[in-house]
């Protein structure tokens, strides 16, 4: 049996396709120059309507992100974090995932006791981590208490060999977008201890 191709859901992939097409429309990049970053199949996707419930090759996503980083982000990786934040707001607004709807109703911000806030936030973080199965068909996302900080959580992404730097930084922005729904602002930082392991750590207590 052939190995499953690492892929990303159209609900997220569509945002990158839109940004590339906008860069073309705005004259930031010409169609003649697309081959610097993209393969012919990627260019075909720019001409199609992305199906939000379909799966798309993560390599196309990564190549389009490489284009955007140079053309739109001027090489600054914070561009990906900001785009991940925008994706979180987009999905929250559109209500694509029931887990995100729950975050609108969370009571974390009303918990005064630090331990209860920690426990309530942990439930929310598990929901955010569970989104990965609906967005990516590779890697395993697990939330757990941070062993170095009693009132903080972390998210471990194992089997992460196909998680590019673009995806990792966009995911940092996405997770921080979820934290913004709690009114906590930028709460998470990305680290990569090994090529197959990505870790997102809280910068402060919940």
C-alpha positions in Angstrom: 0.0 0.0 0.0 1.4 3.4 -0.9 2.2 5.8 1.9 -0.3 8.5 2.5 0.8 11.9 1.1 1.2 14.5 3.8 -1.6 16.9 3.2 -3.4 20.0 4.5 -7.2 20.8 4.5 -8.5 23.2 2.0 -10.0 25.4 4.7 -6.4 26.5 5.6 -4.8 25.9 2.2 -7.3 28.3 0.6 -5.8 31.2 2.6 -2.4 30.7 1.0 -3.8 30.4 -2.5 -5.7 33.6 -2.0 -2.6 35.4 -0.8 -0.5 34.2 -3.8 -3.2 35.3 -6.2 -3.5 38.6 -4.5 0.3 39.1 -4.8 0.0 38.4 -8.6 -3.0 40.8 -9.0 -1.2 43.5 -7.1 1.9 43.2 -9.3 4.1 42.0 -6.4 5.0 38.9 -8.5 4.5 38.1 -12.2 3.2 34.8 -13.5 6.4 34.5 -15.5 8.3 34.5 -12.2 6.2 31.9 -10.4 8.5 29.0 -11.5 11.2 30.4 -9.1 9.1 28.9 -6.3 6.3 26.8 -7.7 5.9 23.7 -9.7 3.4 23.4 -12.6 0.9 21.6 -10.4 1.0 24.4 -7.9 0.3 26.9 -10.6 -2.7 24.9 -11.7 -4.1 25.1 -8.1 -4.0 28.9 -8.4 -6.5 28.7 -11.3 -8.9 26.3 -9.4 -11.4 26.9 -6.7 -10.0 25.3 -3.6 -12.5 22.9 -2.0 -12.5 23.7 1.7 -13.2 20.1 2.7 -10.6 18.5 0.4 -6.9 17.7 1.1 -4.0 19.3 -0.7 -0.3 18.3 -0.9 1.6 20.0 2.0 4.5 20.5 -0.4 2.4 22.8 -2.6 1.5 24.7 0.6 5.2 25.0 1.6 6.3 26.2 -1.8 3.6 28.9 -1.9 4.6 30.0 1.6 8.2 30.3 0.4 7.0 32.6 -2.4 4.9 34.7 0.1 7.8 34.9 2.6 10.0 36.5 0.0 7.4 38.6 -1.8 5.1 39.7 1.0 7.1 39.0 4.2 10.5 40.3 3.0 12.1 37.3 4.6 10.8 38.1 8.1 9.3 34.9 9.7 7.0 37.1 11.8 5.0 37.3 8.5 4.0 33.7 9.0 3.0 34.3 12.7 0.7 37.2 11.6 -0.8 35.1 8.9 -1.5 32.3 11.3 -3.2 34.7 13.6 -5.4 35.9 10.7 -6.3 32.3 9.9 -7.4 31.7 13.5 -9.6 34.8 13.3 -11.0 33.7 9.9 -11.9 30.2 11.1 -13.4 31.5 14.3 -15.6 33.9 12.4 -16.6 31.3 9.8 -17.3 28.6 12.4 -15.6 25.8 10.5 -14.7 23.7 13.6 -17.0 23.0 16.5 -13.9 23.1 18.8 -13.5 26.7 18.0 -17.1 27.4 18.8 -16.5 26.1 22.3 -13.7 28.6 22.8 -16.3 31.4 22.4 -18.0 30.1 25.5 -15.0 29.4 27.6 -14.9 30.5 31.3 -11.2 30.6 31.7 -11.2 34.4 31.9 -13.7 34.3 34.7 -11.7 31.9 36.8 -9.9 33.6 39.7 -8.2 30.7 41.4 -4.8 30.0 39.6 -5.2 26.2 39.8 -8.7 26.3 38.4 -7.6 28.7 35.6 -4.8 26.2 34.8 -7.2 23.3 34.6 -9.8 25.2 32.6 -7.2 26.5 30.2 -5.9 22.9 29.8 -9.3 21.8 28.6 -9.3 24.5 26.0 -5.8 23.7 24.9 -6.7 20.1 24.4 -9.5 21.2 22.1 -7.1 23.4 20.1 -4.6 20.6 19.7 -7.4 18.2 18.6 -8.0 20.6 15.6 -4.8 19.2 14.0 -6.5 16.0 12.9 -9.1 18.0 10.9 -6.4 20.2 9.3 -3.4 17.9 8.8 -3.2 14.2 7.9 0.2 13.9 9.4 2.0 14.6 12.8 0.5 14.0 16.3 -0.4 17.0 18.5 -0.6 16.4 22.2 -1.2 19.0 25.0 0.2 18.3 28.5 1.3 20.2 31.6 4.7 21.8 31.3 7.0 19.9 33.7 9.1 23.1 34.3 6.2 25.4 35.1 3.4 24.1 37.4 0.7 26.5 36.0 1.6 26.3 32.3 0.8 23.9 29.5 2.8 22.9 26.4 1.8 21.4 23.0 4.1 18.7 21.6 3.9 17.9 17.9 5.5 14.5 17.3 6.2 12.8 14.0 6.8 16.3 12.7 9.3 15.6 9.9 6.9 17.1 7.3 6.1 20.1 9.5 8.0 22.9 7.6 9.2 26.0 9.3 6.5 27.9 7.5 3.8 25.6 8.9 5.4 25.7 12.4 5.5 29.5 12.5 2.0 29.8 11.1 0.8 27.4 13.7 2.4 29.5 16.4 0.4 32.4 15.2 -2.7 30.3 15.0 -2.4 29.1 18.6 -1.8 32.6 19.7 -4.9 33.6 17.8 -6.8 31.1 20.0 -5.2 32.6 23.1 -6.4 36.0 21.9 -10.0 34.7 22.3 -9.2 34.5 26.0 -7.8 38.1 26.0 -4.3 36.9 26.8 -2.5 38.2 23.7 0.7 36.4 22.6 1.1 33.5 24.9 3.0 30.8 23.0 6.5 30.4 21.6 7.7 27.8 19.1 10.8 25.7 19.6 12.1 22.7 17.7 14.3 20.4 19.8 14.5 17.8 17.0 13.6 17.6 13.3 10.7 15.3 14.2 9.5 17.3 17.3 7.9 20.7 17.5 7.0 22.2 20.9 4.9 25.2 21.7 5.4 26.5 25.3 3.5 29.1 27.2 5.4 32.3 28.0 3.6 32.9 31.3 0.9 31.3 33.5 -2.6 31.2 32.1 
